[in-house]
């Protein structure tokens, strides 16, 4: 687990530490992937993830065609549920994706191959009509220690609802019995627990109001509702 977290952070900050043909800083990530203040929860995935996948990636990247195949494989793997670092019953392709960041590391990564895979990805994802081009791409020329070519993906999508729902249910089980509350009431007012739950429900409601939440191709994660109301009411269909 520590190595996965370390890799996530090193890939996230690679463009700040090394040269690249398309460097991205942290400010650009928040600017491009967070269109609304409340909706700033990004779901990460890593590709390749696991020693066997890293070995396959390392052995298939020779030549121009080999590089193109590796990049295509990274995009495919990054969108697979097994590469997601947040547990969700909803896959990336069946959720509503508000924005997506794709940050690659490796030597001589052609931007043309990256753009070709982004175009293919656009056709596979459910995105709001006002942000169909909501992709942020970063390319760092220095590979990671684990793999000659790798990719970190950050998606702002309704996949996060499963994680929110799990936290909400576990909190409510304890809150109904006031279990563990005494550990905190010496330091904070008990009413803050209720405010925290309301804040979580408010964020969940914002994500559920993404256009087309009930009408995407494979269902839509936790709960229902939202339709086209809320903060999305001026946007187009997804």
N, C-alpha and C positions, 0 to 999 in steps of 0.2 A: 504493500500500500504506500509506504513512504517513497519508494522509487517512482511509482505512478504520479504521485503528487509533485515530486521533484521534477519529473519530466514535463508535466503540465506547466509548471511555473517557468522552467528554463525555455520551453518552446514559446511561451507567451511573451517573454522578455528578450528573445533572441535578437529581434530586430533593433533593440535598444543597445545591444552589446556587440553586434557584429555587422559587417557590411552586407548589403543585399541589393538586388536589382529592383526590389519593390518593398522597401522597409516601411513598417507601420509602428507608430508609438501607441501607448495606452490611451491617450486622449482621443486618437482617431477611432479606436475600438468603441469607446463609449459613445462618441458622437454618431457613428454610423449604425451601431447595433441597438441603440436605445432611443426609439422615436418618441416615447412617452416616459415621463419621470418615474412613474410607479412600476413600469415594466422593464426592470433592469436585471432580470435573473437569466443568466446565460447557461445553457447546457453544453458541457464540453465533451468531446470525443477525441480519441487519439488513434492514429493509424501510422504504421502497424502497431498493434498492441499485443504483446506476448512474444516470447523468444522464437517460436516456430514461424510466426508471421514475419518477424524481423529478418530471419534467415532467408525466407522466400523472397522478400523485398531486396535483400542484398545480392541475391544470385540471379535476378532477372532484369537488371538495369543496365546492361551493356549495349552501346549503340543507340542511335536516335530512336529506332522503333522500340527498343527495350525500355528506354526512358519514358516514352509515351505510354507503354503498357503499365509501367510502375505507377505513373501519375493516375492513370485510369483506375488502377487497383486501389490506390489510396483513397480516391473519391468514393469508390464503391464500399470500401471497408469502413470509412468514417461514418457513413450513413446507416451502417448495420447496427442493430441493437446491442450486439456483443462488444462494440467499441465505445458505447456510451458510458460515461462515468457517473451518471445519475440514473438510478433505477426507475424505469417507467414502463407501464403496460402499453403505452402508445409509442409507435415507432416514429422516426423523423418524417417518413414519407406519408404517414397517416395523420400527422398533426398539422396545425396551422403555423407556418413559419413566418415570423414577422421580419426577421433579418438574419443573415448568416455570415460569419467570418471564417475565412479559409486561410490558414497560415502555414506555408510550406517551408521546409528546410532541406537543402541539398545543393550540390554543385551543378551549374549549367541547367537549371530548370527552365524550359522554354515557356514563355508567357502564353504563346499560342496554344500549347497543349493544355495549360491551365484554363484558358478562356473557353476552349472547346468543351471541357468537362463541366464548366460552370453553365454553359448553355444547355447541356444535357440535364444537369441538375435542376435548372429552372423548369424544365418540362415535367420533372418528377415530383416537385414539391408544390404544396398548396400555399400560395402566398397572396397577400392582399393586392388588388389591382393597382393601388397607388405606390406599391413598393416592389414591383416585380424585379427590379434591378437592385434589390437590397442586399448585395453581396460586397463584402470587404475582403480584398485579397492582399496577402503579404508573402513575400519571397525573401528568405534569408539564404545567402550563399554558403554559409557554414553549416554543415550537417551536424546532427546530434551525435553523441558518442555511441548510441545504441544502434543507429541505422543510417545508411548513406543517404536515404531520402525518407522524409516523414511529413506528417501533416497534423496540425491541431485544428479542430473545428469548434467554433462557438456559435450556437444557435439560440436565438431568442424566439421561443416557440411555446405552444401549449403543452408540450411534453412535461414542462415543469409542474403542471397541475397535479400529476400523480404524487410527486414529492410533497407538495403543499397539503394535499388531502391526507397523506399518511401522517404528517406532523400534526395536523388538526385533530385527527382521530385519536392519536396517542395523548395529546394534550387534554382533550375533553374527558378521556377515561380517568385521568388523574384529577382534573379540575372538578368533576362532579362529586368527588369524595374529599376534595380539598387536601388530597395527599401531597406531601412534600412542600406545601405552601409555607409552613412554619419556618423553613430554612431561609425564606426570602423576606418575610414580613418585618423582620428587624431592620431591614435596609430599604425596602420600597413599600409603597402603598399597595394594598391588595387589589385595589381597583385597576391597577396597571395591567394585571393579567387579562381582564376583560377587554381593555383597550388593545392589547396585543392581539387577541383573537379577532377583534373587529378589523384591525389593520390587515391581518392575514386574509380574512374573508373579502376585504375590499380589493386586495391585489388579485385574488382568485377571480373575483367578478370582472375585473378589468381584462384578464386573459380570456375569460369565457365570452367576452363581448367582441372578440375578433370576428370580422365579417365571415360568414359561412361556417361558423364553428359547428353547427348542427348538420351541415350539408357537405362536409368534406368526404373524400372518397371511401374512407374506411372507418367511419365513426369518428369520435372526437375526444377520447380520454375520459377524464373523470367528470361526472355530473352532466347537466344539460345546460340549456338556457343561454341567455345572453342575446341571441339573435344578432341584430345589427344596432342594438341600442348602445347606451353608455358613450364612452369616449370615441367610439368608432362610427357614430351615426352619420358623419359626413363623408366616410370613405366609401369606396366601391365594393363590389362583391369580391370574394376571395377565390 
